[in-house]
Amino acid sequence: MTILLIVISCGKDKKQEVDNADLNSTDSHSEVEFSDKNIQQVYAMYLEIKAGLVNSDIEVVRSTSKKLEETLEDTEEYKQLKATSKLISLTKDLQKQRDFFVTITDEIDNIVSNANIISGEVYKQYCPMAFDGSGGYWLSDSEEIRNPYFGNKMLKCGNVKETIK
């Protein structure tokens, strides 16, 4: 009887560890370095938001989006990104956060594509199943797919469409 309790108890611990696993974790990633340190910081926060969405962690997405909003300057260039970051930080609905993430991705993609990358690569990825089949893009520091639009439901759905160097 004692052995049975130990086995059941250990099984629960293992499941708990799997439930707490970082779904955004990959075997490799590209350490991207931008010449502009502000862009470096903005891209790092974008990756944190993406990781939060992959892990379906509403609070990480909210807090990081708030930090992003506060970091961005009040310029015309960042107006849309700042406004969308604020919207994400205010919502407690995961699907709405994912919807807003499309705009964040478009804005960050524009910034990254026009930035001077000293080293590393940014992977532009795409899932054709996102948003009822209309598809969705995101940026990643790994070639391995970790889908922010579906999280654990379709974690590896997608492919690399472009490599930004």
C-alpha positions in Angstrom: 0.0 0.0 0.0 2.8 2.4 0.9 4.5 1.7 -2.5 1.3 2.5 -4.3 1.0 5.8 -2.5 4.6 6.7 -3.4 4.0 5.8 -7.1 0.8 7.8 -7.3 2.4 10.8 -5.4 5.4 10.8 -7.7 3.2 10.6 -10.8 1.4 13.7 -9.6 4.7 15.6 -9.1 5.7 14.7 -12.6 2.5 16.0 -14.1 2.8 19.2 -12.0 6.3 19.7 -13.5 5.0 19.2 -17.0 2.1 21.6 -16.4 4.7 24.2 -15.2 7.0 23.6 -18.1 8.0 26.6 -20.3 6.4 25.7 -23.6 8.4 28.4 -25.3 11.6 26.6 -24.6 13.6 25.5 -27.7 16.8 23.6 -28.2 18.5 26.6 -29.8 18.0 30.3 -30.3 19.7 33.2 -32.0 21.3 35.9 -29.8 20.4 38.9 -31.9 22.3 42.1 -31.3 21.1 45.4 -32.7 23.2 48.5 -33.1 20.4 50.5 -31.4 20.1 49.5 -27.8 16.5 50.9 -27.6 15.5 48.4 -30.4 17.4 45.7 -28.5 15.2 46.4 -25.4 12.0 46.6 -27.4 12.7 43.3 -29.2 13.5 41.6 -25.9 10.1 42.7 -24.5 8.4 41.5 -27.7 9.9 38.1 -27.2 8.7 38.1 -23.5 5.2 38.8 -24.7 5.4 36.1 -27.3 6.6 33.6 -24.6 3.7 34.6 -22.4 1.3 33.9 -25.2 2.9 30.6 -26.0 2.6 29.7 -22.3 -1.0 31.1 -22.1 0.2 33.3 -19.2 -2.1 36.3 -19.2 -0.3 38.1 -16.4 3.1 37.9 -18.0 1.6 39.2 -21.2 -0.1 42.1 -19.4 2.9 43.1 -17.3 5.4 42.9 -20.1 3.1 44.9 -22.4 2.8 47.6 -19.8 6.7 47.7 -19.5 6.8 48.0 -23.3 4.3 50.8 -23.4 6.3 52.7 -20.7 9.6 52.1 -22.6 8.4 53.5 -25.9 8.9 57.1 -26.7 5.9 59.3 -27.6 6.7 59.6 -31.3 4.7 59.1 -34.4 6.8 56.1 -35.2 5.8 54.3 -32.0 2.3 55.6 -31.7 0.5 52.4 -32.8 2.8 50.1 -31.0 2.4 52.1 -27.8 -1.4 52.2 -28.1 -1.6 48.4 -28.8 0.8 47.6 -25.9 -1.5 49.5 -23.6 -4.6 47.6 -24.9 -2.9 44.3 -24.3 -1.8 45.4 -20.8 -5.4 46.2 -19.9 -7.1 43.0 -21.1 -7.5 39.8 -19.1 -8.8 37.9 -22.1 -6.1 35.6 -23.6 -7.8 35.6 -27.1 -8.0 39.4 -27.2 -4.3 39.5 -26.2 -3.5 37.2 -29.1 -5.6 39.4 -31.4 -3.7 42.5 -30.4 -0.4 40.6 -30.8 -0.9 40.7 -34.6 -0.6 44.5 -34.5 2.4 44.4 -32.1 4.1 41.9 -34.5 3.5 44.1 -37.5 5.0 47.1 -35.7 8.0 45.2 -34.4 8.5 43.5 -37.7 8.7 47.0 -39.3 11.2 48.2 -36.7 13.4 45.0 -36.8 13.4 44.9 -40.7 14.7 48.4 -40.8 17.2 48.1 -38.0 20.9 47.4 -38.2 21.5 43.8 -36.9 25.1 43.4 -35.8 24.8 39.6 -35.2 22.2 36.9 -35.0 19.0 36.3 -36.9 15.3 37.0 -36.4 12.9 34.4 -37.7 9.6 35.5 -39.1 7.2 32.7 -38.6 3.7 32.0 -39.9 0.7 29.8 -38.9 -1.9 29.3 -41.6 -4.5 28.0 -39.1 -4.5 31.2 -36.9 -7.5 33.4 -36.8 -9.9 30.9 -38.4 -7.6 30.1 -41.3 -6.7 33.7 -42.2 -3.2 33.0 -40.7 -0.9 35.0 -38.5 2.8 35.9 -38.3 5.1 36.4 -35.4 8.9 36.9 -34.8 11.1 34.5 -33.0 14.7 34.0 -31.8 14.5 30.3 -32.8 13.9 28.4 -36.0 11.8 26.0 -33.9 8.1 26.8 -33.9 6.4 27.9 -30.7 3.0 29.2 -31.7 1.8 32.2 -29.7 -1.7 32.0 -31.3 -2.5 28.5 -30.0 -0.1 27.8 -27.1 -0.2 24.2 -26.1 -3.2 23.4 -28.4 -1.1 23.6 -31.6 2.4 24.5 -30.2 4.4 23.6 -33.3 1.9 24.7 -36.0 3.7 27.0 -38.4 6.9 27.5 -40.4 9.7 30.0 -40.9 8.7 32.3 -43.8 11.7 34.7 -43.6 15.1 35.1 -41.8 16.0 38.7 -41.0 19.7 39.3 -40.7 
